[in-house]
Amino acid sequence: MKLALLIILPLIAWVVWRAWQTGPTPEVGMPAPDFKLPDQHGKLHSLSDYAGRWLVLYFYPKDDTPGCTREACSFRDDLARLQTAGAEVVGISVDSQESHQQFANKYALTFTLLADMDGNTARHYGALMDWKIFQLATRTTFLIDPVGKIYHVYKHVDPSKHADEILADMPKTQ
């Protein structure tokens, strides 16, 4: 019995540790990793589509879960203020286009949700928990400047106050 525990406990610890190893996160001032992903309507989006504008690129674990819904609805409610400040909002998870479409319809989300079903984009942004049998994006947000560089990274966010935090961090124009 002790031998079994000595084998099983380290194995469980390794699996949990491995899942939280998301890879390096791009740092402030670095170019944002490019992506090409479909949105909830099947249209492909890439980083270059947002050139010349601020981009709030937020990764979230799962459509229609309490924290992710709270964050998405907060962005929805603050979208006009973010757009007035010159920012577009794009959410990314490893859920499918169909799941994103249902989520967007259910909560009247008018911003883009991208389907990163293979997790490669989340991995390049250091925002992927990979258990090999399933993957989740971590709740991480990147504020990307108009020339495509990382301006700010948010690793631990309060979904209900996140838009205010981003607006406070954006440089004031004029």
KEDO-808124 format. One line per field, with one value per residue: x, y, z of N, C-alpha, C in turn. Coordinates in steps of 0.05 Angstrom, whole numbers. Layout:
BEGIN
n_X c(X_...)
n_Y c(Y_...)
n_Z c(Z_...)
ca_X c(X_...)
ca_Y c(Y_...)
ca_Z c(Z_...)
c_X c(X_...)
c_Y c(Y_...)
c_Z c(Z_...)
//
This chain:
BEGIN
n_X c(16_38_78_48_24_70_83_37_22_66_58_7_18_55_22_-15_21_42_-3_-10_33_42_74_119_100_86_122_115_124_143_131_64_43_24_-40_-90_-153_-220_-281_-343_-379_-354_-318_-251_-199_-142_-83_-64_-111_-126_-91_-67_-104_-121_-121_-158_-144_-170_-164_-202_-230_-278_-338_-400_-396_-396_-354_-332_-376_-390_-345_-347_-397_-387_-348_-382_-419_-386_-366_-376_-349_-296_-289_-294_-247_-214_-205_-212_-248_-232_-247_-219_-223_-215_-261_-311_-332_-388_-403_-385_-419_-470_-461_-451_-500_-536_-522_-522_-473_-433_-383_-323_-312_-263_-247_-203_-189_-148_-113_-66_-58_-69_-28_18_12_21_-21_-47_-74_-56_-77_-69_-110_-151_-158_-153_-161_-126_-148_-129_-108_-88_-66_-58_-19_-30_10_19_46_57_26_6_-1_-49_-55_-83_-146_-204_-263_-310_-291_-254_-254_-254_-204_-170_-183_-164_-110_-98_-65_-81_-112_-102)
n_Y c(-24_25_30_36_85_117_116_134_185_222_219_241_292_308_309_350_393_395_410_463_488_534_554_605_672_726_786_854_903_868_841_822_755_729_708_667_656_629_665_669_668_644_674_689_716_756_780_825_848_884_925_990_1002_997_935_893_833_778_718_663_611_578_577_603_594_611_652_665_683_727_760_766_792_838_862_868_905_949_960_1004_1046_1026_1023_1077_1095_1076_1021_953_894_826_760_697_627_556_533_514_544_541_536_586_618_605_622_677_693_681_717_766_784_828_832_803_733_684_620_576_521_482_502_528_584_603_577_602_651_640_623_574_517_452_389_345_306_342_413_479_549_598_650_705_768_810_873_903_946_997_986_933_912_884_917_915_863_822_779_759_770_808_791_825_876_885_913_967_969_961_1007_1046_1037_1047_1093_1162_1197_1257)
n_Z c(0_17_-21_-67_-58_-57_-110_-137_-115_-129_-184_-191_-172_-211_-257_-244_-237_-289_-318_-304_-326_-370_-409_-435_-422_-465_-457_-433_-483_-521_-587_-601_-606_-669_-696_-726_-729_-727_-717_-678_-720_-761_-790_-806_-765_-753_-720_-748_-768_-731_-730_-717_-679_-610_-576_-536_-516_-493_-456_-437_-395_-407_-444_-421_-366_-296_-279_-328_-357_-326_-335_-392_-397_-370_-403_-447_-426_-418_-468_-503_-477_-479_-534_-547_-524_-561_-566_-586_-568_-559_-548_-529_-528_-519_-537_-585_-649_-652_-599_-581_-611_-589_-536_-544_-567_-525_-484_-509_-532_-566_-585_-614_-610_-609_-634_-610_-619_-621_-584_-596_-602_-551_-524_-547_-524_-472_-442_-433_-403_-404_-403_-433_-442_-442_-453_-427_-432_-394_-349_-374_-396_-450_-465_-524_-562_-614_-653_-648_-604_-539_-488_-436_-388_-358_-308_-264_-255_-236_-257_-258_-254_-292_-342_-325_-301_-346_-377_-343_-347_-400_-444_-443_-495_-532)
ca_X c(0_56_92_29_22_95_83_13_22_83_46_-14_31_66_0_-25_42_43_-27_-7_55_29_94_126_81_99_126_109_143_148_110_44_42_3_-59_-110_-174_-248_-299_-368_-394_-337_-299_-223_-188_-114_-73_-62_-137_-130_-69_-76_-123_-115_-135_-160_-145_-173_-167_-220_-231_-301_-363_-425_-390_-401_-334_-328_-400_-388_-325_-358_-419_-374_-338_-405_-430_-366_-356_-377_-327_-271_-287_-289_-219_-199_-198_-230_-247_-234_-244_-209_-222_-212_-287_-317_-348_-416_-405_-383_-443_-491_-454_-455_-529_-549_-515_-521_-445_-430_-355_-313_-302_-248_-245_-175_-195_-124_-99_-40_-56_-67_-1_37_8_26_-47_-60_-71_-58_-77_-66_-137_-167_-144_-169_-146_-126_-160_-107_-114_-66_-73_-39_-20_-36_31_21_64_44_27_1_-10_-65_-56_-103_-166_-230_-280_-330_-278_-232_-255_-245_-175_-158_-187_-146_-82_-93_-57_-102_-106_-107)
ca_Y c(0_49_32_47_114_130_118_149_213_238_219_260_318_315_316_376_412_397_425_492_498_545_565_633_693_749_808_882_913_848_838_803_733_730_687_666_640_635_676_655_668_630_692_688_740_755_804_848_860_904_944_1018_1004_982_909_878_805_764_690_654_581_562_591_599_587_636_673_674_698_753_775_773_812_863_874_877_930_971_960_1031_1061_1015_1032_1106_1098_1066_993_931_872_800_739_672_603_532_524_514_566_537_542_615_630_602_640_705_697_679_740_789_794_839_832_778_710_667_592_566_493_466_514_539_612_606_567_623_673_630_622_548_494_429_363_326_296_366_438_503_574_611_677_723_789_825_899_905_974_999_975_904_904_880_941_907_835_818_750_753_791_807_795_846_903_884_935_992_967_966_1035_1062_1032_1057_1121_1181_1211_1286)
ca_Z c(0_18_-46_-87_-52_-65_-139_-146_-106_-147_-211_-190_-170_-237_-275_-236_-244_-319_-328_-298_-341_-394_-427_-429_-429_-477_-438_-442_-503_-541_-607_-595_-625_-689_-695_-748_-716_-734_-696_-674_-745_-781_-803_-796_-754_-747_-705_-767_-772_-710_-732_-715_-657_-585_-575_-511_-524_-467_-457_-416_-395_-417_-449_-405_-338_-280_-281_-357_-364_-313_-350_-418_-394_-362_-428_-463_-414_-420_-495_-514_-465_-489_-562_-546_-518_-584_-563_-593_-549_-572_-528_-540_-511_-535_-545_-614_-660_-645_-570_-579_-622_-569_-514_-553_-570_-499_-468_-527_-534_-593_-593_-627_-595_-627_-627_-611_-611_-616_-562_-604_-597_-521_-517_-554_-505_-445_-429_-437_-385_-421_-388_-454_-449_-448_-450_-421_-431_-368_-350_-378_-416_-461_-478_-546_-572_-642_-670_-645_-582_-513_-472_-409_-384_-334_-303_-243_-260_-224_-282_-257_-254_-310_-362_-312_-298_-372_-384_-326_-356_-427_-445_-450_-520_-534)
c_X c(17_71_74_26_47_96_60_14_41_71_24_-2_43_45_-11_-5_43_20_-24_17_45_49_99_105_96_100_119_132_149_125_90_45_19_-16_-77_-131_-202_-264_-324_-385_-378_-318_-272_-214_-158_-106_-73_-88_-141_-107_-80_-96_-112_-132_-134_-165_-147_-179_-184_-224_-254_-325_-384_-419_-392_-380_-331_-352_-399_-368_-335_-379_-408_-362_-361_-416_-412_-355_-355_-354_-300_-267_-282_-260_-201_-192_-220_-226_-250_-229_-235_-211_-218_-238_-291_-331_-377_-421_-404_-408_-466_-486_-460_-485_-543_-546_-513_-493_-441_-401_-346_-304_-288_-245_-217_-176_-170_-106_-73_-37_-53_-39_19_35_13_1_-62_-53_-76_-55_-74_-93_-157_-150_-164_-150_-147_-138_-137_-115_-89_-77_-51_-42_-25_-15_36_39_47_48_24_-8_-25_-68_-77_-123_-191_-249_-299_-317_-257_-231_-246_-215_-160_-160_-168_-117_-77_-84_-80_-94_-115_-103)
c_Y c(25_52_44_77_129_133_137_178_230_240_240_289_327_324_344_398_417_413_455_504_508_555_594_653_716_772_835_891_893_849_817_780_735_706_689_646_648_647_660_653_653_648_690_715_735_780_828_862_883_925_973_1023_989_956_898_849_789_735_682_624_569_580_583_587_613_658_683_690_726_771_784_795_839_877_884_903_954_974_988_1048_1052_1025_1062_1112_1087_1037_975_909_846_779_713_650_579_520_527_539_564_544_573_628_628_621_669_711_699_705_766_802_803_841_804_758_691_639_582_537_476_478_527_568_617_598_589_647_665_628_596_528_469_403_340_313_318_390_460_527_585_639_697_743_803_851_903_933_974_989_945_895_902_905_935_878_834_788_742_776_786_812_818_874_905_907_961_992_973_995_1053_1059_1042_1086_1139_1195_1240_1299)
c_Z c(0_-8_-68_-83_-61_-95_-148_-139_-124_-175_-212_-189_-196_-257_-269_-244_-274_-330_-324_-313_-368_-415_-421_-438_-442_-457_-451_-460_-525_-562_-598_-615_-644_-685_-720_-739_-726_-711_-694_-699_-767_-795_-790_-787_-749_-732_-723_-772_-752_-710_-732_-693_-633_-586_-547_-519_-498_-471_-433_-418_-410_-421_-428_-377_-322_-283_-309_-366_-351_-327_-377_-417_-385_-386_-445_-453_-417_-449_-507_-503_-475_-518_-564_-540_-540_-583_-574_-573_-565_-550_-543_-519_-530_-543_-575_-623_-651_-616_-567_-589_-602_-545_-521_-555_-543_-482_-484_-527_-563_-601_-603_-606_-614_-616_-632_-603_-608_-595_-570_-598_-567_-512_-523_-536_-476_-429_-433_-415_-402_-405_-408_-462_-453_-441_-442_-423_-403_-371_-350_-400_-424_-473_-498_-558_-603_-662_-666_-623_-556_-497_-442_-409_-358_-329_-283_-244_-243_-248_-281_-258_-275_-331_-350_-309_-324_-380_-368_-336_-385_-427_-454_-476_-518_-508)
//
